[in-house]
Amino acid sequence: MAERLNSADAALRVRAAKVIPGGMWGHLNAANLPDGYPQFFARARGCRLWDVDGNEVVDFMCSWGPIVLGHHHPAVEEAVRAQAAQGATMNGPGAVLVELAEQLTGMLPAADWCLFEKNGTDATTACVTIARAGTGRRKVLLARGSYHGAAPWCSPSLVGVTAEDRAHIIHYDHGDLDSVRAALAEAGDDCAAVLASAFRHDMARALELPTRDYAQGLRALCDQAGAALILDDVRAGFRLHLGGSWEAYGVRPDFSAWSKAIANGYALSAVTGAEKWRDAAARVFTTGSFWAEATSMAASLATLRELQRVDGPAVMAAMGERLRAGLSALAAQYGVGVTHSGPAQMPLMLFDGDADFRRGNAFCSAALRAGAYFHPKHNMFLSTAHGPADIDRGLEAAEAGFRAVSRM
Amino acid sequence: MAERLNSADAALRVRAAKVIPGGMWGHLNAANLPDGYPQFFARARGCRLWDVDGNEVVDFMCSWGPIVLGHHHPAVEEAVRAQAAQGATMNGPGAVLVELAEQLTGMLPAADWCLFEKNGTDATTACVTIARAGTGRRKVLLARGSYHGAAPWCSPSLVGVTAEDRAHIIHYDHGDLDSVRAALAEAGDDCAAVLASAFRHDMARALELPTRDYAQGLRALCDQAGAALILDDVRAGFRLHLGGSWEAYGVRPDFSAWSKAIANGYALSAVTGAEKWRDAAARVFTTGSFWAEATSMAASLATLRELQRVDGPAVMAAMGERLRAGLSALAAQYGVGVTHSGPAQMPLMLFDGDADFRRGNAFCSAALRAGAYFHPKHNMFLSTAHGPADIDRGLEAAEAGFRAVSRM
């Protein structure tokens, strides 16, 4: 196999090391990725991505979620172009704010109102603040190990975080209603909210969808406790179900937090909520300089309509299943044990007995050289731009990965 | 004077009331503005703004700061278009991340490294977190009444905020080094950082620039205490001085927080910091789904270069002085007492003896009808798109405002 060119990426990393602490921040730092993964990207179209050295890959990360219709989707780009030609960040919102809020409250059965922000963390934080305002209570229950953003109250790191930032956080275990009961008992009459992820998607372990009983049980426990059920749909939103990820279980949260796929890559997040929390939402002070920016809202409106038009979740599920079936067949062919988990639209493949991810990393590195960008330990993402030929091209690259693993 | 048309705005407000709590959030809620101010905007070009009813105004708010070169600046729009044609939100940053970080560290003498985020609040919060990580201390000193964002630790509202969110905040009084000394004494050996605004710009009171002695004294007190000096340049950044707002006083902060004008309306914020904090910045976990988005960085690079090319702060200062001189002349002509405060690029005009802002509101409402968008109690913003003819058109509208006040 030809050596993958990486000289432009290497040169940029040298420059970045001087002006960006650690070369890159957070989840996007390529130091956390398998060998050979590029740090810098030059171009993106549909489900194809080119790094700064011109290496092309079929992309199975979709920018870690935001790209749900494929890069540079014509309907989204046209909506953005039209809005930008009029106005973007003005002294107040454009009419598109109202249209988008109407679209969301129309498509999401649990949503009577919306607020818009820029980060997923803005949305989860606003949900907590509104729940506290509405209940007059302080405690917030989180599933141990779950990711709800990078603010001090929920960051996966404690560096620079004080004990008081977490003073009112109580943990429960995902999928375990008894642990929720115990956490509620600990909160006493001071429980403002229970945060739940759309499904368990903690890094570096198998993904777990909730059962219907669990989701409904959590709703019932919140109702008994008078606490808000906050569904963190930042990562899964608009990929699993266009009515909200727990609609399939018949569960309607008090609040949902949205971001990532909401505007096909444009910076936007949202809180949607039920009627009973409207007054609390109006009393909380939440704002930002770019939160009324109109082009991201135009992008969102176009994205959501397109997802409805093509039934995005079904399209992505079908392609995710095709990918998963192909990966399974290859794994069997090469005699390598793997476990698939998660919804097909956001799949994860772990190698059996691979606690140190040596096999997962080797698989990814080899597949990358052969033209597909997979992730060894974080859920991946499909988009509606992934067609059968793209999946098959990805599987061709995956075969190189399995071959590498079979030789270890 | 012809009645100002507002039927489209009124119709949108009715719809918004159903889907947005309180009709609009935060500082952009028109309920907090003088009578007749529109909530929704349709179009923006240069320093002109059109509401959804087609009413045109000369804009002296510049979208509350972000618009620094005027709306839809050709160099910025072209940079965004070129970057968007390649890629925006990808699996990692584009090369433009490095170029922008090099631009910032090159132009800001206090900056050895950068991090990029989306909100001003992201930037101030990251500064605090990094200071805590770097010092192993917890206390943060804020000037009483200062605005540093909308997160629970610093929000101007306590609704939904817990006591623990503020557990390590100690207040001092802007401009009063003795009060800083007292706050440092209270913090003991636990002071991580002192936050300072570029100048005192608290809502509804005269703006106050720091003295050189005060700025240098604050720097010396931080050095003695081993605490970081964080300059919140979110609002003033790139309007007062292209090297950082305290460069004029010979004071270099440990960190600066930037947003608003950094990308001429595109959603971006940044932290810049000194070498000694680089390691702490690399250890803190701070990230967001859109923080590597490339078009906002391309917009920023174009914006900063254009500000350097035209000496933006000088252009805005000259036009701000022209505005101020004209307002003073009109005030004298109509026998109305006013007080100007703040830097000319971010001016505020308060009516004497107008604690309830009746005169300020009446002035603004009448001026708006006559074609200029002023603010009665928040600092206003100039852009480099404001030319002499625009200022004079604004003054013509202001005359209607003074006339209205003189009849009260």
Interface residues (C-beta under 8 A of the other chain):
Chain A: A8 L12 R15 A16 K18 V19 I20 P21 G22 M24 W25 G26 H27 L28 A30 P38 Q39 F40 F41 A42 R43 A44 L49 V52 D59 M61 S63 W64 G65 P66 I67 H71 H72 E77 A84 Q86 G87 A88 T89 M90 N91 G92 P93 G94 A95 L97 V98 A101 E102 L104 T105 D112 W113 C114 L115 K118 N119 G120 T121 D122 T125 V128 T129 I130 A131 R132 A133 R138 A150 A151 P152 W153 S155 P156 S157 V159 G160 V161 T162 E164 D165 A167 H168 V234 S259 K260 G265 Y266 A267 G273 R278 D279 A280 A281 A282 R283 V284 F285 T286 T287 G288 S289 F290 W291 A292 E293 S296 Y373
Chain B: A8 L12 R15 A16 K18 V19 I20 P21 G22 M24 W25 G26 H27 L28 A30 P38 Q39 F40 F41 A42 R43 A44 L49 V52 D59 M61 S63 W64 G65 P66 I67 H71 H72 E77 A84 Q86 G87 A88 T89 M90 N91 G92 P93 G94 A95 L97 V98 A101 E102 L104 T105 D112 W113 C114 L115 K118 N119 G120 T121 D122 T125 V128 T129 I130 A131 R132 A133 R138 A150 A151 P152 W153 S155 P156 S157 V159 G160 V161 T162 E164 D165 A167 H168 V234 S259 K260 G265 Y266 A267 G273 R278 D279 A280 A281 A282 R283 V284 F285 T286 T287 G288 S289 F290 W291 A292 E293 S296 Y373
